[in-house]
Each structure stands twice: as structure tokens, then as C-alpha cells.
Amino acid sequence: MDHQVPLAITRGLRRRGVTVLTAEEDGTQQLADPLLLDRALTLGHVLFTQDVDFLAEAARRQAAGEAFAGVVFAKQRFVSIGQCVQDLELMAKALEPADMMNRVVYLPL
């Protein structure tokens, strides 16, 4: 989870048995976006964010053929917390990490 994601989303996913690592828990909340994407790739974690800057970095990487573990994006005030939790849970339980490599997925699904 990017550091800007509401805690309610993290808590909701954890209540549903989804493994979540926040940037704060990982000590990476101050990392620049490219470095946070690198960290997510190293850990094999898809990054969920509501920060549009990650979309530009993901697009740059796609165009350059640079790997990233995947980005899930939800526009703030466009998708409810409940919908984010529901969609992220579905993705976490239905997809393998390889399914998300170098992809950007927009919520709601």
C-alpha cells in the first residue's frame, strides 16, 4: 500500500485474510515513486495507490520495457473504500503475482 491509502482499506483487506504491507510498515513511506515501485518488485508485491504520479511512472516503465510488479490505481473520491476492499480482495485471491507483472489496473473493476 502506498502511504496515501486510507487505513480503512488496509484493515478491510486484512479482515478478509489478504496479506497487506504498507509503506509505513516497510519503512519506505518517504521513498520517491520510482524507488517504491522498485521495492514492490523486489518484494513481489503489487502496489495499490491513489496517487496519479504512479500512473506516469508505470507508463514510462511500460514504454521502456522496464519491469514492475504491477500497479492498482483507484481515483480518490471516485471509488468507495468498500469497493476498493472488495475489488482488491478479488484480485488478491484470483490472480497470481505473474498475472500483474507490468500491468496497471484501474478500480472499480
N, C-alpha and C positions, 0 to 999 in steps of 0.2 A: 504494500500500500504506500502510495506517495504520501508525504506528510500533510497534504491538504485535504485528504479524505476524512469525512466525518467519522468519529469513533463509533457511532451507531452502526455503520456499515461493517466495520471490523467485528464488533460484538455480535451482530446478527449472523454473520458468517460462521463465527466460532461456535455459536449456539447450535448451528446446523452441522457441525462436525467438519467444517472446511478449515484447513491449515492456512493461517494468515501470518505474514511477517510484515510489520510496519517499519517504515524508515526510522522512526524513533527507536523502536526496539533493536534495530540493527545498527543504530548509531550513525546513520547516513542521511539524516534529515537536512544537513547542510550541503550535501553534495550537489554539484551542478547536474542538470538533467542528463547530459551525455554520460557522466560518471555513474549516475544512479541506474541508467539502463545497462551499463557495463556490469554493475554489481548484480542486478537482477539476472543477467545472462550467466554470470559466474555461479550463482546460486541455483539456476534453473527455474526461476520464478517469473511468471508473467507479472507485469506491473499494471496495477489499476490506478488510474489518475483521473482527476477532473481539471487538470492543468493543460490548456491548449498548447503550451510550448512543447510538450512531449510529442504532439502530433507532427510538428515541424521536424523534430529530431528523428522520429520514426520514418517519416517520408524521406528525409535526407539519407538515412541508412538504407532504406529500400532501394533508392536510386543508385547508391554507391555499391550495393551488394554487400553491405556490412551487416553482420548478424546481430540480432537482438532476440530476446526470449518471448517477445510479444507484448503488446500494449492493449489494454482495455480502457476505453475512454467513455465517460458519461459527462455530459454538459451539466454544470450546476444549474439548479432551478428548472431543469427540463425533465429530469428523471428523479423520481422519489427515492428516498432511502430504501423503502421496502422493495421497489422494483429493482434497484441495484443489487440488493441482497439476493433476491430471487434469481435474477439473471446470472450473477456471479456464481451462485451455488450450482446452478445448472451447468455452467461452463466447467467449473472445477470437477464436477462429478462425471461429466460426459466426455471431456476432452483429455487427451494426453498432452504433456508438455510439447512434444514434437508437432502437434496439431496447431500450436500457436506461434511457432517459430517464424519470425519476420512478418508477423501479421498485426494489423490494427483492427480491433473490433469495437464498434460503437454500441452503447446501450441507449435505449432499450433494444433488446434483440428483436 
